[in-house]
Amino acid sequence: MTDTATAESLLDRTLRNLRSAWSDLSDSTRYYLSGTPRPDLSGDDLGRMRQQMLDCLEAKGGEVSARARAAELGRSYLSLNATGRNRFLSLLAEEFGPDRAQVAVAVEALQSAEGEEGRRRAERRLRDALVPRWRRLLTRFNALPEGVKFLVDLRAELLGMAKESPELADLDADLRELLAAWFDVGLLELRQITWEAPAALLEKLIAYEAVHKIRSWEDLKNRLDSDRRCFAYFHPNMPHEPLIFVEVALVDGISGDVLSLLDEDAPRTDPKTANSAIFYSISNAQRGLAGISFGNFLIKRVVDLLQHDFPNLKNFATLSPIPGFRAWFADTVAAGDGPTLTTAERRSLLQALGLDDDESGDAELVGKALASDRWPSDEALTDALKAPMMRMAARYLTSAKRSNGTARDPVAHFHLSNGARMERLNWLGDPTPNGLRQSCGMMINYLYKLSEIDENHEAYSDGAKIATSSAMRALARS
């Protein structure tokens, strides 16, 4: 089954589960919409959907009625196509935000308030007025079976629309705030996932793996073998849905080649004698939780568990991709600031390309080599490219910054924020098509040295200071 087919199968299953879970709740409220709305929410269906939202907010009757209305509204949303869902969310964002008239009255009352108690009452009134009505509507889903999962998936769809209007962006920001509170790390459960886990959960690992594609069930079984570990966070209201998971290899030494870690035929290491834990994949499984970070807590907790179970472990490191490098490299070359070759490097590159001479500049010559389909498998070309490209990668990782001064590379930023240091670049650590496309096949080890984690985290958080090994510093200066 392809990745797309697997993802679609999981989505279809989720929709079926939601519809089934809410069926009994919503049957008594079908009068709100006469029949199922058209998939694109066209014609007078939009007006009827508006009324359904208003009825949901009024909460006539008791709690059972309120939940039934929310269930029916959710079922209506799930029956829509992409166009209909866009119209649904736009209606919610544009017409169910804060009541501006009430906000204006509350502001005026605050400005004219007298005395400490009067000011406090006015401030409370203003706070209440600023709460968008969509928040009350969205929180109704929280009490439904599978309701939290519904909201997570709804935000995943909203993310793609949030740039369309300020109102949709406000709705997205508010939903993110709600989800961040509901998914506080203190509420999450860390679980080890083994080959004995339910097949439905293992299927989700295959679908959600975002770093190194799981090619088959045998590949997955290899990643869950005795010298491997997989841990994931779960929410009590989504007990069968991993939020984020990490794959770990227990090996000797710090690995620099991901294919050796993923080799199904490689001999197994005895985990009790391994000295290194290599975090080679960390995948966020729920797109709707984008911007809500669990990874730092996940790594720290997994390190604690591994230390307890395997006292021989001395090194805790990642084998990480460098996803932003190739794009940055292209931009840098276009800006006239590409790699500079030594005389020996230029001569080696010309020989590897089969050229006696070439008037091209250094960056252009490197570009010709990288444009060759044969370079990853041509030993002469890979040897000639290694030094200049490693220098450029080190420069990118240590010097390319965002506007706020933090590392431009998203994976670098993640691990530096968590207290790791840049330890070692690995040439052709990932020669897969994806690895070549992202970073010319290079990977990096981030080392979590337990005695330095807090200090590194503080230095990066306070002043964007990047912790690096002496080897990385030397490479960046060369």
C-alpha positions in Angstrom: 0.0 0.0 0.0 1.4 3.4 -0.9 1.9 6.2 1.6 -1.0 8.2 0.1 -3.3 5.2 0.1 -2.4 4.4 3.7 -3.0 7.9 4.8 -6.4 8.0 3.0 -7.3 4.7 4.5 -6.6 6.0 8.0 -8.6 9.2 7.3 -11.5 7.2 6.0 -11.4 5.0 9.1 -11.3 8.1 11.3 -14.3 9.6 9.6 -16.2 6.4 9.9 -15.4 6.2 13.6 -16.5 9.7 14.2 -19.8 9.3 12.3 -20.5 6.1 14.2 -19.6 7.5 17.6 -21.9 10.5 17.1 -24.7 8.7 15.4 -26.8 8.0 18.5 -26.1 11.4 19.9 -27.3 13.3 16.9 -30.3 11.3 15.7 -32.7 13.4 17.8 -31.5 16.7 16.3 -31.8 16.0 12.6 -34.5 18.7 12.3 -31.8 21.4 12.3 -31.0 20.6 8.7 -33.6 19.1 6.4 -31.5 16.4 4.9 -27.7 16.2 4.5 -26.2 19.5 3.2 -24.8 19.6 -0.2 -21.1 18.7 -0.2 -20.0 22.2 -1.2 -22.4 23.9 1.2 -24.0 25.9 -1.7 -27.3 27.7 -1.9 -29.4 28.0 1.2 -27.4 25.3 2.9 -25.0 27.9 4.1 -27.8 29.9 5.8 -29.1 26.7 7.4 -25.6 25.9 8.7 -25.4 29.4 10.2 -28.7 28.7 12.1 -27.4 25.3 13.2 -24.3 27.0 14.7 -26.5 29.6 16.5 -28.7 26.8 17.9 -25.6 25.0 19.1 -24.4 28.2 20.9 -27.8 28.8 22.6 -27.6 25.5 24.3 -31.3 25.1 24.9 -32.2 22.2 27.1 -29.7 20.3 29.2 -26.3 18.8 28.6 -27.6 15.9 26.6 -29.2 18.3 24.1 -26.1 20.4 23.9 -24.0 17.4 23.1 -26.5 16.2 20.5 -26.4 19.5 18.7 -22.6 19.5 18.6 -22.6 16.0 17.3 -25.0 16.8 14.5 -22.9 19.9 13.6 -19.8 17.8 13.5 -21.5 15.2 11.3 -22.6 17.9 9.0 -19.0 19.2 8.7 -17.7 15.7 8.0 -20.2 15.3 5.1 -18.7 18.3 3.3 -16.0 18.3 0.6 -13.0 20.7 0.6 -15.0 23.6 -0.8 -17.8 23.0 1.7 -15.4 22.8 4.7 -13.7 26.0 3.6 -17.1 27.7 3.6 -18.0 26.2 6.9 -14.8 27.5 8.6 -15.0 30.9 6.9 -18.6 31.3 8.2 -17.4 30.3 11.7 -14.4 32.7 11.5 -16.2 35.7 10.0 -19.5 35.6 11.9 -18.8 34.0 15.2 -15.8 36.0 16.4 -16.0 38.4 19.3 -19.1 40.6 19.4 -17.6 44.0 18.4 -20.5 46.0 19.7 -20.1 44.4 23.2 -16.3 44.9 23.0 -16.9 48.6 22.2 -19.3 49.0 25.2 -16.9 47.1 27.5 -14.0 49.4 26.4 -16.0 52.5 27.0 -17.0 51.2 30.5 -13.4 50.5 31.3 -12.3 54.0 30.3 -15.0 55.5 32.5 -14.7 53.1 35.4 -14.1 54.7 38.8 -12.4 53.1 41.8 -10.4 49.9 42.0 -13.5 47.6 42.2 -15.2 49.4 39.3 -12.1 49.0 37.2 -11.8 45.3 38.0 -15.5 44.7 37.0 -14.9 46.5 33.8 -11.8 44.5 33.0 -13.7 41.3 33.6 -16.5 42.5 31.3 -13.9 43.3 28.6 -12.2 39.9 28.9 -15.5 38.2 28.5 -16.5 40.3 25.5 -13.2 39.5 23.8 -13.8 35.7 23.9 -14.9 34.7 20.4 -18.2 32.9 20.1 -16.5 30.2 18.0 -14.5 29.2 21.1 -17.7 28.2 23.0 -18.8 26.3 19.9 -15.5 24.5 19.5 -15.3 23.5 23.1 -18.6 21.7 22.8 -16.8 19.0 20.8 -14.4 18.3 23.6 -17.1 16.4 25.5 -18.0 14.2 22.6 -16.5 10.7 21.9 -13.5 11.3 19.5 -14.2 15.0 19.8 -10.6 16.0 20.5 -9.4 14.0 17.5 -12.1 15.8 15.4 -10.7 19.2 16.5 -7.1 18.2 15.8 -8.1 17.1 12.3 -10.2 20.2 11.8 -7.2 22.4 12.6 -5.1 20.4 10.2 -7.5 21.4 7.4 -7.6 25.0 8.8 -3.9 25.4 8.6 -4.0 25.3 4.8 -6.7 28.0 4.8 -5.4 30.4 7.5 -3.5 32.6 5.0 -6.7 33.3 3.1 -8.0 35.9 5.5 -7.2 37.5 8.9 -10.4 36.0 10.3 -9.3 32.4 9.5 -5.9 33.2 10.9 -7.5 34.3 14.2 -9.6 31.2 14.3 -6.5 29.1 13.8 -4.6 30.9 16.5 -7.4 30.5 19.0 -7.9 26.8 18.2 -4.1 26.3 18.6 -4.3 28.0 22.0 -7.2 25.6 23.1 -5.3 22.6 21.9 -2.1 23.7 23.6 -4.0 23.8 26.9 -5.6 20.4 26.3 -2.4 18.8 25.2 -0.2 20.0 28.0 2.7 17.6 28.3 1.7 16.8 31.9 -1.5 15.1 30.6 0.4 12.9 28.1 1.4 9.3 28.5 4.7 8.0 27.2 4.5 4.4 25.8 6.9 2.1 24.2 5.6 0.6 21.0 6.6 -2.9 20.2 5.9 -5.4 17.4 3.2 -6.9 19.7 1.2 -3.6 19.5 -2.2 -3.7 17.7 -2.0 -3.8 14.0 -4.0 -0.6 13.7 -1.4 1.3 15.7 1.5 -0.2 13.7 -0.2 0.8 10.5 -0.3 4.4 11.8 3.5 4.3 12.5 4.0 3.5 8.8 1.7 6.3 7.7 3.0 8.9 10.0 6.8 8.3 9.7 8.0 11.6 8.2 11.8 11.2 8.2 12.7 7.8 6.8 9.9 6.1 4.9 8.9 2.7 6.3 9.0 0.5 3.1 7.3 -2.6 4.4 6.1 -4.6 7.4 9.5 -6.3 7.5 11.1 -2.8 7.6 8.9 -1.9 10.5 9.6 -5.1 12.3 13.3 -4.4 12.0 12.8 -1.0 13.6 11.1 -2.6 16.5 13.7 -5.4 17.0 15.5 -6.1 20.3 18.2 -3.5 19.6 15.7 -0.9 18.6 13.2 1.1 20.6 10.2 3.2 19.6 8.4 5.5 22.0 5.4 7.7 21.5 3.3 10.2 23.4 -0.5 9.6 23.7 -3.3 11.8 25.0 -6.0 10.2 27.2 -8.7 11.3 24.8 -6.8 9.9 21.8 -5.5 6.7 23.3 -5.0 5.0 19.9 -3.4 7.9 18.1 0.3 8.7 18.6 1.1 12.4 18.8 4.8 12.2 18.2 7.1 9.2 18.2 10.9 8.6 18.2 12.8 5.7 16.8 16.1 4.7 18.6 18.9 2.4 17.7 21.0 0.9 20.4 24.5 0.5 18.9 28.2 0.8 19.5 29.6 4.2 18.7 27.9 7.2 17.1 26.4 6.2 13.8 27.0 8.3 10.7 25.1 6.2 8.1 21.4 5.8 8.3 21.2 3.0 5.7 23.2 0.8 8.1 20.7 1.5 10.8 17.8 0.6 8.6 19.5 -2.5 7.0 17.2 -5.4 7.7 20.0 -7.9 7.2 22.5 -6.2 9.5 23.4 -8.2 12.6 21.7 -7.2 15.8 23.5 -5.5 18.6 23.2 -6.8 22.2 21.3 -3.9 23.8 22.8 -4.7 27.1 26.3 -4.0 25.9 25.6 -1.1 23.5 27.2 2.1 24.5 25.2 4.6 22.3 21.5 5.4 21.8 21.0 7.0 18.4 17.7 8.9 17.8 17.4 8.5 14.0 13.8 9.6 13.5 11.4 11.9 15.3 8.0 12.3 13.6 5.1 14.5 14.5 2.0 12.4 13.8 -0.8 14.9 14.1 -0.6 17.9 11.6 -3.3 19.6 13.6 -0.9 20.0 16.5 1.6 22.0 14.5 3.2 24.7 16.7 2.6 22.7 19.9 6.0 21.2 20.9 6.3 17.8 22.6 9.7 16.8 21.2 11.9 18.3 23.9 10.0 16.5 26.7 9.9 13.3 24.6 13.7 13.2 24.2 14.4 13.9 27.9 12.0 11.2 29.1 13.2 8.6 26.6 16.8 9.3 27.8 15.7 8.7 31.4 14.0 5.4 30.5 17.0 4.2 28.4 19.5 5.1 31.1 17.4 3.1 33.6 17.1 0.1 31.4 20.6 0.1 29.9 23.3 1.5 32.3 26.0 0.9 29.8 24.8 3.7 27.5 27.2 6.6 27.4 26.2 8.5 24.3 22.8 9.9 23.4 22.9 11.4 19.9 20.8 11.9 16.9 21.5 11.0 13.3 19.5 13.9 11.7 18.7 15.2 8.3 19.6 18.8 7.2 16.4 19.6 5.4 17.1 23.3 4.6 20.6 22.9 3.2 20.1 22.4 -0.5 17.7 25.3 -0.8 20.0 27.6 1.1 23.0 26.4 -1.0 21.1 27.3 -4.2 20.2 30.8 -2.8 23.8 31.4 -1.6 25.2 30.4 -5.0 22.7 32.7 -6.8 23.7 35.5 -4.5 27.4 35.1 -5.6 28.6 33.7 -2.3 29.0 30.0 -3.2 31.9 27.6 -2.3 35.5 28.5 -2.9 37.8 25.7 -4.0 41.5 25.3 -3.2 43.8 24.7 -6.2 43.9 20.9 -5.4 40.1 20.7 -5.0 39.5 22.4 -8.3 42.0 20.1 -10.0 40.3 17.0 -8.5 36.9 18.2 -9.5 38.0 18.9 -13.1 39.5 15.4 -13.3 36.4 13.8 -11.9 34.3 15.6 -14.5 36.6 14.5 -17.3 37.6 18.1 -18.1 41.1 19.3 -18.9 40.2 22.9 -18.1 37.1 25.0 -17.5 36.7 28.7 -17.2 33.7 28.4 -14.9 33.9 29.9 -11.4 34.2 27.6 -8.4 30.5 27.7 -7.5 29.5 27.0 -11.1 31.9 24.1 -11.3 30.5 22.6 -8.2 27.0 23.1 -9.6 28.0 21.1 -12.8 29.2 18.2 -10.6 26.0 18.2 -8.5 23.9 18.4 -11.6 25.4 15.1 -12.8 23.1 12.1 -12.2 26.1 9.9 -11.5 27.8 12.0 -8.8 26.4 10.1 -5.7 27.7 6.8 -7.1 30.9 8.1 -8.7 33.7 7.7 -6.2 35.9 10.3 -7.9 33.1 12.9 -7.9 32.0 12.2 -4.3 35.6 12.5 -3.1 36.1 15.8 -5.0 32.9 17.3 -3.7 33.2 16.2 -0.1 35.5 18.9 1.3 33.8 22.0 -0.2 30.3 20.7 0.4 31.1 19.8 4.0 32.4 23.3 4.6 29.3 24.8 3.1 27.1 22.6 5.3 29.0 23.6 8.4 28.6 27.3 7.4 24.9 26.8 6.9 24.3 25.1 10.2 26.4 27.5 12.3 25.8 30.8 10.5 22.5 30.8 8.6 20.0 32.4 10.9 16.4 33.4 11.1 15.4 37.0 11.7 15.4 36.4 15.4 18.9 35.1 15.4 18.1 31.4 15.9 19.3 28.6 13.5 17.6 28.7 10.1 17.5 24.9 9.8 14.4 23.6 11.5 15.9 20.4 12.8 19.0 22.3 14.1 16.7 24.7 15.9 14.8 21.9 17.5 17.8 20.1 18.9 19.7 23.2 19.9 16.6 24.4 21.7 16.6 21.1 23.6 20.2 21.5 24.8 22.1 19.4 22.2 25.3 20.4 20.5 26.4 20.0 16.9 28.8 17.1 17.0 29.7 15.7 13.6 28.8 16.0 9.9 28.5 12.8 8.0 29.2 12.8 4.3 26.7 10.8 2.3 25.1 9.7 5.6 21.8 9.5 3.7 22.3 8.8 -0.1 18.6 8.1 -0.7 16.8 10.4 -3.2 15.3 12.3 -0.4 18.6 12.8 1.4 20.3 13.9 -1.8 17.5 16.3 -2.6 17.5 17.9 0.9 21.2 18.0 1.8 23.3 16.5 -0.9 23.2 13.3 1.2 24.8 14.8 4.4 23.5 14.1 7.9 24.6 15.5 11.3 24.9 14.1 14.8 23.5 16.2 17.5 24.9 15.1 20.9 22.9 15.2 24.1 25.7 15.4 26.6 23.8 15.1 29.9 26.1 17.4 31.9 25.8 20.2 29.3 22.1 20.0 28.2 20.8 22.7 30.6 23.7 25.1 29.9 23.4 24.7 26.1 19.7 25.2 26.3 20.0 28.4 28.2 22.8 29.8 26.0 20.7 29.1 22.9 17.4 30.4 24.3 18.9 33.6 25.8 21.4 34.5 23.1 21.0 32.1 20.2 24.5 30.7 21.0 25.1 27.5 19.1 26.9 24.7 21.0 29.4 23.0 18.6 32.1 20.4 18.9 35.7 21.4 18.1 35.5 19.5 14.8 32.4 21.4 13.8 34.0 24.7 14.7 37.1 23.9 12.7 35.0 22.8 9.7 33.0 26.0 9.8 36.1 28.2 9.9 37.9 26.4 7.1 
